[in-house]
């Protein structure tokens, strides 16, 4: 009898070193939990959301103020999406700062990086679906950056919004991207990523002493820890959703026209700040893609960490990769704070 996917994720026992929270931060499992919340709350919102320029913002207001528990569901969906980006970023940093990307985990590192990008794009498209006055920057300036790409910019722009201007076609296209073009790939790649974790030998952990090498964590204990993590994440999220409403603004009337006060989503504030420096292709496309390329090349170009350092925090053998990624993170953080 073939084992189920649950048993693939939860073998009879795993090494105790791989179950230690201080090595993993629980970020991978937390990201999966957040995706489940997003899936459930997103489906509930679909019953009332209307992807039409004339009715989208009104349907969001209906969900928020008139549907029983609609405001709570929308808040939970919003805050789970923001938490997913933060948790995915922490997961990526944990992998780099513990040298957990060394072969045979290099390909799975790329899968994880791809999932991080998809999570950002999923949040970006969901942000636009509100279709209120606060989405002018991502809908205009954000998408117009595609036009600056040589040769294929016009094609990418039409692929993204489905036409030459922000209209019914654009909203329908973003709705389709959000539900199918991004949500389905993130589920497929997520399952593949989890499968590769087990196939590549489990979670990277530092070499253990003799006692820890013999110690094993049984399946029931692993599930218990996962449930506790869900409660530790879910309870604050529920409180946040109950107390802090998701952003909402008046409906957008006419064609969107961003003003100087228009703000990008918080995860793109650093890009918006760079656009003040000069050429939009260089500062809005080339530099972000360059940063993504550097992150993708970490397992392939930078010096490989020593075997005894895999799973250890801040090992000496991959200090160069740590330094470069830390500088990138500091650069993004400073620009984000400068644009607040």
C-alpha positions in Angstrom: 0.0 0.0 0.0 1.4 3.4 -1.0 1.8 5.9 1.9 -0.4 8.9 1.9 0.9 12.4 1.5 0.2 12.9 5.3 2.5 10.0 6.0 5.1 11.3 3.6 5.1 14.5 5.6 4.9 12.7 9.0 7.1 9.6 8.9 7.0 7.3 12.0 9.9 9.2 13.5 12.3 12.0 12.5 15.7 13.0 14.0 15.2 15.1 17.1 17.6 17.7 15.7 15.2 18.4 12.8 12.3 19.1 15.1 14.1 21.8 17.1 12.3 25.1 16.8 15.5 27.2 17.1 16.8 25.6 13.9 13.7 26.1 11.8 11.7 28.9 13.5 8.7 26.9 12.5 8.5 29.2 9.4 7.8 26.6 6.8 4.9 25.0 8.7 3.5 28.5 9.6 3.5 29.5 5.9 1.5 26.4 5.0 -1.0 27.2 7.8 -1.3 30.8 6.5 -2.0 29.5 3.0 -4.8 27.3 4.4 -6.3 30.3 6.1 -6.0 32.4 2.9 -7.7 29.6 0.9 -10.7 29.2 3.2 -11.2 33.0 3.7 -10.7 33.7 0.0 -13.4 31.2 -1.0 -15.8 32.8 1.5 -15.2 36.2 0.0 -15.8 34.9 -3.5 -19.5 34.4 -2.6 -19.9 38.2 -2.4 -17.1 39.8 -4.3 -18.1 41.2 -7.8 -15.1 41.7 -10.2 -16.6 44.7 -12.0 -15.2 48.3 -11.9 -18.6 49.6 -11.0 -19.3 47.1 -8.2 -16.0 45.8 -6.9 -15.4 48.4 -4.2 -19.1 48.3 -3.3 -19.0 44.6 -2.9 -15.9 44.9 -0.6 -17.9 47.4 1.5 -20.8 45.0 1.6 -18.5 42.2 2.8 -17.0 44.4 5.4 -20.1 46.1 6.8 -23.2 44.1 5.9 -22.3 40.4 5.6 -22.4 38.6 9.0 -18.8 38.1 10.1 -17.8 39.4 6.7 -15.5 42.1 8.1 -13.8 39.6 10.3 -13.3 37.2 7.4 -11.9 39.9 5.2 -9.6 41.2 8.0 -8.3 37.6 8.6 -7.7 37.2 4.9 -5.8 40.5 4.7 -3.6 40.0 7.8 -2.8 36.4 6.9 -1.6 37.6 3.5 0.7 40.2 5.1 1.9 37.6 7.6 2.7 35.1 4.8 5.1 37.6 3.2 6.9 38.2 6.5 7.0 34.5 7.4 8.2 33.6 3.9 11.0 36.2 4.1 12.0 34.8 7.5 12.1 31.3 6.1 14.3 32.4 3.2 16.7 34.2 5.6 16.8 31.2 7.9 17.8 29.0 5.0 20.6 31.3 4.0 21.9 32.1 7.5 22.0 28.4 8.4 23.6 27.4 5.1 20.6 25.0 4.5 20.8 25.5 0.7 23.8 23.3 0.0 23.4 20.4 -2.4 21.2 18.4 -2.6 18.9 21.2 -1.4 19.8 23.7 -4.1 16.9 23.1 -6.4 14.4 23.2 -3.5 15.9 26.5 -2.4 14.9 27.8 -5.9 11.4 26.4 -5.4 11.2 28.2 -2.1 12.4 31.5 -3.7 9.8 31.1 -6.4 7.1 30.6 -3.7 8.2 33.8 -2.0 7.8 35.7 -5.3 4.4 34.2 -5.9 3.3 35.1 -2.4 4.2 38.8 -3.1 2.4 38.8 -6.5 -0.6 37.1 -4.9 -0.8 39.9 -2.3 -0.2 42.5 -5.0 -3.1 41.3 -7.1 -5.4 41.0 -4.1 -4.5 44.6 -3.2 -5.8 45.7 -6.6 -9.0 43.8 -6.4 -10.3 46.3 -3.8 -10.6 48.8 -6.8 -10.7 51.9 -4.5 -8.8 55.1 -4.6 -5.9 53.7 -2.7 -4.9 51.2 -5.4 -4.0 53.8 -8.0 -0.2 53.4 -7.6 0.0 49.6 -8.2 -2.6 49.8 -10.9 -0.9 52.5 -12.9 2.7 53.1 -12.0 3.3 49.5 -10.9 1.9 48.0 -14.1 3.4 50.7 -16.4 6.9 49.5 -15.3 6.3 46.5 -17.5 6.2 48.9 -20.5 9.8 50.0 -19.8 11.2 46.5 -20.5 12.8 46.4 -23.9 11.3 44.3 -26.7 8.7 42.4 -24.5 7.4 45.2 -22.3 4.3 45.9 -24.3 3.4 42.2 -24.5 3.9 41.8 -20.7 1.7 44.8 -20.0 -1.1 43.5 -22.2 -0.7 40.1 -20.6 -0.9 41.6 -17.1 -3.9 43.9 -17.5 -5.5 42.6 -20.7 -5.7 46.0 -22.5 -4.3 49.5 -22.9 -5.8 51.1 -19.9 -7.3 50.3 -16.4 -10.8 49.2 -17.2 -13.1 46.1 -16.9 -10.5 44.1 -18.8 -7.8 45.0 -16.2 -9.9 44.0 -13.2 -11.0 40.8 -14.8 -7.4 39.9 -15.7 -6.2 40.6 -12.1 -9.1 38.6 -10.7 -8.1 35.7 -13.0 -4.4 36.0 -12.1 -5.3 36.1 -8.4 -7.5 33.0 -8.4 -5.8 30.8 -11.1 -2.6 32.3 -12.4 -1.0 32.6 -9.0 -3.1 30.7 -6.4 -2.9 27.4 -8.3 0.9 27.6 -9.0 1.6 28.5 -5.3 -0.3 25.3 -4.2 1.4 23.1 -6.8 4.9 24.5 -6.0 4.2 24.4 -2.3 3.4 20.7 -2.4 6.5 20.1 -4.6 8.6 22.1 -2.1 7.4 20.0 0.8 7.9 16.8 -1.1 11.5 17.8 -1.9 12.2 18.6 1.8 11.7 14.9 2.7 13.3 13.6 -0.5 16.5 15.7 0.2 16.9 14.3 3.7 14.5 16.4 5.8 15.1 19.7 7.4 18.8 20.8 7.5 20.0 20.5 11.0 23.5 20.8 12.5 25.5 17.6 13.3 24.3 16.3 16.6 26.1 14.7 19.4 25.7 10.9 20.0 22.7 11.3 22.2 20.8 13.5 19.7 21.8 11.3 16.8 20.0 8.5 18.5 17.0 10.6 19.7 13.9 10.4 17.5 10.7 12.3 17.6 7.6 10.1 16.9 4.8 11.1 14.6 2.3 11.9 17.3 4.7 14.3 19.0 5.5 16.0 15.6 1.7 16.5 15.0 1.3 17.8 18.5 4.0 20.4 18.0 2.4 21.4 14.7 -1.0 21.9 16.3 0.6 24.0 19.1 2.3 26.2 16.4 -1.1 26.6 14.7 -2.6 27.9 17.9 0.4 30.1 18.6 0.0 31.7 15.1 -3.8 31.5 14.8 -4.8 33.1 18.1 -2.8 36.4 17.5 -4.2 36.5 13.9 -7.7 36.1 15.2 -7.2 38.9 17.7 -5.6 41.1 15.0 -8.5 40.5 12.7 -11.0 41.3 15.4 -9.3 44.5 16.5 -7.6 46.0 13.5 -9.6 46.3 10.3 -8.1 45.8 6.9 -7.7 49.0 4.8 -10.7 50.2 2.9 -11.3 53.4 0.9 -14.0 55.1 -1.2 -14.7 53.5 -4.6 -12.6 54.7 -7.5 -14.5 56.7 -10.1 -13.2 57.1 -13.6 -9.7 56.3 -14.7 -7.1 55.9 -12.0 -4.7 58.8 -11.6 -2.0 58.4 -8.9 -1.1 61.5 -7.0 2.1 62.4 -5.1 0.4 61.0 -1.9 -0.4 57.6 -3.6 1.3 54.8 -1.8 2.5 51.4 -3.0 1.7 48.3 -1.0 4.1 48.2 2.0 6.1 45.4 0.4 6.8 47.6 -2.7 7.5 50.9 -0.8 11.2 50.4 -1.4 10.6 50.2 -5.2 8.4 53.3 -5.1 11.2 55.2 -3.3 13.8 54.1 -5.9 11.6 55.4 -8.7 12.3 58.9 -7.4 15.9 58.5 -8.3 15.6 58.4 -12.0 15.0 56.0 -14.9 12.0 53.7 -14.1 13.5 50.7 -16.0 16.7 50.8 -14.0 15.3 51.6 -10.6 11.9 49.9 -10.9 12.7 46.8 -12.9 16.5 46.2 -13.3 17.5 46.6 -9.7 14.7 44.5 -8.2 15.3 41.7 -10.8 19.1 42.0 -10.0 18.4 41.4 -6.4 16.2 38.4 -7.2 19.0 37.0 -9.4 21.6 37.4 -6.6 19.3 35.5 -4.2 18.7 32.8 -6.8 22.5 32.3 -7.4 23.4 32.0 -3.7 23.6 28.1 -3.8 25.5 28.1 -7.1 28.0 31.1 -7.2 28.9 31.8 -3.6 31.4 29.5 -1.7 29.8 26.3 -0.6 29.4 25.9 3.2 31.2 23.1 5.0 29.2 20.0 5.8 29.6 20.5 9.5 28.1 24.0 9.2 24.9 23.0 7.6 22.0 23.9 9.9 24.1 26.1 12.2 23.3 29.7 12.6 25.8 32.1 11.0 28.5 29.6 10.1 31.9 31.0 9.0 32.0 29.0 5.8 29.2 31.0 4.1 29.9 34.5 5.6 30.0 36.0 2.1 26.5 34.9 1.2 25.3 36.1 4.7 26.9 39.5 4.2 25.5 40.1 0.7 21.9 39.0 1.7 22.1 41.1 4.9 23.1 44.2 2.9 20.2 43.6 0.5 17.8 43.2 3.4 19.1 46.4 5.1 18.9 48.3 1.7 15.3 47.3 1.3 14.4 48.1 4.9 16.0 51.6 4.8 14.1 52.5 1.6 10.9 51.1 3.0 11.1 53.2 6.1 12.2 56.2 4.1 8.9 56.0 2.2 6.6 55.7 5.1 
